[in-house]
Amino acid sequence: MKEQLEAIRESALRAIQEAGAAADLEALRIRYLGRKGELTAVLKRMGTLSAELRPAMGQMANEVRAALEQAVERQSAALEQKALEARLALETVDVSIPGKREDIGHRHPMYTALDEFKEIFINMGFEVMDGPEVELSEYNFTKLNTPDDHPAREWTDTFYLDEESRTLLRTQTSPMQIRALETYGVPIRMISPGRVYRKDEVDATHSPMFHQIEGLVVDKGITMADLKGTLNAVIQEIYGAGTQTRFRPHHFPFTEPSCEVDVQCARCGGKGCPTCKGEGWMEVLGAGMVHPKVLSGCGVDPEVYSGFAFGFGLERMAMARFKINDLRLIFENDIRFLEQF
């Protein structure tokens, strides 16, 4: 038995020291120290020894077991260290190598303009409200005093969603003004930005989908002077101090009196140039005093309250803000165009 223990110790220690992987080391541990291992098999025969030999052989067997267990632990630690060194070598970062540039996105120029406009109106005490893009014709036309024979109600101008012409893709954000009056009552001061849809052909200045910002103020004693003062203040913020404005009479079904607002061309100073098509002025928005029928339809007494409304196209304002000469560039998502902003 002594010779067997010596042979096991010698062969096991040599094999453990030569183990090159954790899996190989575990296999050796099981081979020699496992429940069915070689050393365990020798220990099971201890009962066959005489009483005089048993203590000496038992002590020797324990020494062999201890030596093998220590050898396994040392080799395991050595293999772990080797694996760590290999991993560190593989994952080493050379800080002298130039880094890879990460392209960070930014806001679309139109939404940059929208945020600027929102901030202007919020600072003036307006609330920003949102409404549905799929709208009822009652809100999009009828409650805005648009007669049944108005061209905007035709299928050639509007995207209807049913045969009865009851639901449609809104042609303006004005329906939100009606919903706001019905929900919150008066006094009210709000703007409603959002997407609108009309059957326009795509060209440099038109699109079947575009964005509007429409506003509404209703309170006691509101006059045309309030309308002009508010819009002049907004235009001064957008186009710069000293910008000249012009209010021209116009007609909108939901306002009376109505007007269109122009700004003097900044490039030519009103003399006429290609930018303003030789007119010296550029139209920027439509506005007017809220029609008494619109107020009455929302449960507001026009004898007590009055108000004004306005609306402008966001894309055209963004085009002026960023000197963009073609509306289609805003929607085409050409990265070469967007990277300029």
N, C-alpha and C positions, 0 to 999 in steps of 0.2 A: 504493500500500500504506500509505503514511503516513496518508492520509486515512481509510482503513478502520480502522486501529488507533486513531486519534483518536475516530472515531465509536463504536467498540466500547467504549472506555474511558468515554466520556461517558454512553452509554445504559446500560451495565452498572452503573456507580456509582450512577446515579439509581434504577435498578430495585432494586438491593440495599438502598439506603437506605430505600426505600418498602416493603420486604418486611415483612408483618405477622405472619407465622407461620413456624415452623421448616421446615415442608414447602415453603412458597413459596421460602424462601431456598435450600433444597437444589436445587430445580428450576432456579433461576437459576444456581447454581454449575455444574450439569451443562450448562446451555445455553451458558455462555460458556467454562468451563474443562474440561469433560469431553472424553473422547477424540474425540467427534464435535462438540465445541463450536465456536462461531464463531471464537474466538481460535486454537484448534488448527488450524482450516481455513486461517487466514491464514498460520500458521507453516509449514504444509506447502508453501506456495508460495515459501518463501524460496529454494529451489534455482533458481528461475527468474530471480532477480535477478542483476545483474552483480556482479563481484567488488568493485567500488568501493562499491556501495550496501548490500551484504549486511551488513557489520559495523554500520553505523548502524541499519539496520532491525532487526537482531537485538537490539541494545541496547534499542531502543524497545519491541520486543515483550516483552522480559523485564521492563521497567519497568511495562508495562500489566498483565502477569500478576501481578507482585508487588502492584500497587495493588488489583487485583480480589481477590486472596487476603486481603489485609489488611482490605479492606472487608467481606468475608464473615465473617471472624473477629470484627470489631467488632460487626457486626449480630447475629451469633449470640449473643455475650455479652449484648448489649442485650435480645434476646428472652428469654434465660434469666432475666435479672434481672427483667424484666417479669412473666414467668410465676410466679417466686418471690413477688413482691410480691402478685400476685393470689391465690395460694394462701394466703399468710399472712393476707391480709385476709379470705378466706373462712373460715379456720380459727381466727380470733381467738376467744378465750374471755373472756367478760365475767365476771370474778371477783366482781362485785357481785351477779350474779344468784343467787338461792337455789338450792342444789343439789337434786338429786332424791334422795329417801330410798330407800335400798336395804334392803329387808326381809331380815333374816338369820334363817335358821331356827334352831331349837333342838331339843333332845331331847324326845321324847314323854314326858309325865309318868310313864307306866308304866315306861319304860326308865330314867328318872331314879331311880325307886324301886328298880329292879333293880340299878343300879350301886351304890346305897347299901347294899343287902343284900349284894351281892358283896364290897364292901369290908369289911363287918362280919365276914363269915365268913373272908375271906382273912387278916384280922388275927388271927383265932383259929386259924390254921393249917390251914384247909380248902383243898382244891384244887377248882377249878371244872372240871367235865367235861361234855361234850356227847354226846348219843346220837341215834340215828335216830328220826325221827317216824313212819316206816312200820316197824312192829315185828312180831315174831313173837309169836303168842299164848303160846308157850312161855315167853318172857321177860316178857310183859306180865301173864300170869296164873299159869301152872303153876309156874314157879320161884319165884314169890312166894307159894306155898302157897294159891292161890285154887282152891277145889274146882270141879269141873266143873259143878255145879248152882248156882253163885253167880249172882245176878241180873246182875252186871256183865258176865258172859259172853254174855248174851242179845243177839240181833240188835237188839232194841228199845233197848238201852243203848249199843251199841258200833258204830263204823263198820268193818265187815269189808270186805276187799278181794277175797276169793275165797269160793267156795261151801263149801270145807272149813273155813272159819273159822281158817285158819292164819296169815294176815297181816291186819293191821288198822292203823288210825291209833291210836297209843298213847293210852290213857286216863289215863296218869299218867307221870311221869318216873322212877318207881321201877325200870323195867327197866334203866336205866343203872347203878343200884346193883349189880344182878346182874352186868352186863357188867364193871363196875369190879372187883368181887371176883374174877371169873374171870380177868381180864387182869393185875391188879396184886397180887392176894393181900392178905394182912394183915401188919401193921396198916394201916388205911386211914382217912382222914378226908376226905370229899368232899361237894360239893353238885352238883346237876344241875338247872339252870334250863332251861325250854323250853316250847314249845307242846304242849298236849294236847287231845284231842277226845272229846266225849261227846254223845250225842243228847239234849241239853237244849233246851227251848224258850227262845227269846230273851225275857228280861224284864229288870227293873231290876237283878237280882242273878245272872242266869244267861246263859250263852252256849255254843253248841256247840263253840266254840274259845276256849280261855283259856290262861293261863300258870301253871305251878307252879314252885316251888323245893323240891326234896326233898334231904334230906341223910342221910348215913350215917357212923357211926363204929364201927369194930370193932377191938378190941385185947384184951389180957389184962386182966381185972379191971374191965371197964366195968360200971357199975351204973345203977340208976334215978336215983341221986343225981347222976351225971354228966349224965344226960339233963336233969333239972330244972335243974341249975346252968347248963348250956349255953343252954337255951331261955330261962331267966330273964335271962341276960346279953344275949342277942339282943333280947329284948323291951324291956329297959331301954334299949338303944341306939336301938330304933325308936320307942318311944312316950315315952321320957323316964325319967329317974331317978325311983324311987319308984312306978312303975307296978305295980299289984297283979295277980297272976296266980292262976288257979285250974286245977287239974288234975283232970279228971273221968274215971272209968273208962269205957272204950269197947271196941269190938272191931274189929280189923283182922286179916285172915287172915295177914299177913306179920309181925306183931308180937305178943308175949305176954310180959308184960301190955301192954295198949294204953291210951291216954288221949287225951282232947281237951283243948286248952289254951284257956282264956278269959282275957281281960284285962278289968279293971274299967272300966266306961264313964267316960271322962274328963269327959264333959259333966255327968253327974249324980252322979258319985262313988259309984255303986252303988245309988242310990235308985230308979232306974227312970225312963226318959224315952223319947220317940219314937225317938231314935237307937238305943237298945239294945232297943227294943220292950218297954219296961217291965221288963226282966229285971235291969238293972244290970250285966250282963256281956255281952261280945261274943266269940263263938268266933273264933279266929284260925288254929289249926292242929291237926293230928292227929299223934300220935307214939307211940312205944312201944319196948320192947326187941325186938331182932331175933329172930324165931322160930327155934328150933334147927333146924327143918326147912329153913329158908332157908339157914342157914349150912352145913348138911350138903350141900345140893344144889349149893353152890358149892365144895365141897371143903375147907371150914373145919370143924375139930373144935369142936363147941359145948361140949365138956367143957373145952377150953383157952381158947377165945376167946368173948367176948360183945360185944354192941354195941347201939346204939340208932339208930333212924331217925325222921325227921320230914318233914312236907311241909305247905306252905301255898300258897294261891292268891295269885298276885302281884297280880292285879287288885284283889282285896278289900283287900290291904295298901296298894295305891296309893290306893284310894278313901278309906281311913282317913287315909293320909298327907296327901292333898291336899283332904280334905273333899268328895269327889265323891259324889253321892247316887244316881247311875244308872250301872250298868255299861256300858250301851249308848253312853254318851258317849265312852268310851275307844276304841271301834272305829269310830265314825261319821265321823271325820276332819273334823268341823265346825271350820273355821278360827276361828270366833268362840269356840269352847270352848278350842281348843289355844293361842290367843294369850294366855290368862290365865296360862299357866305359863312 
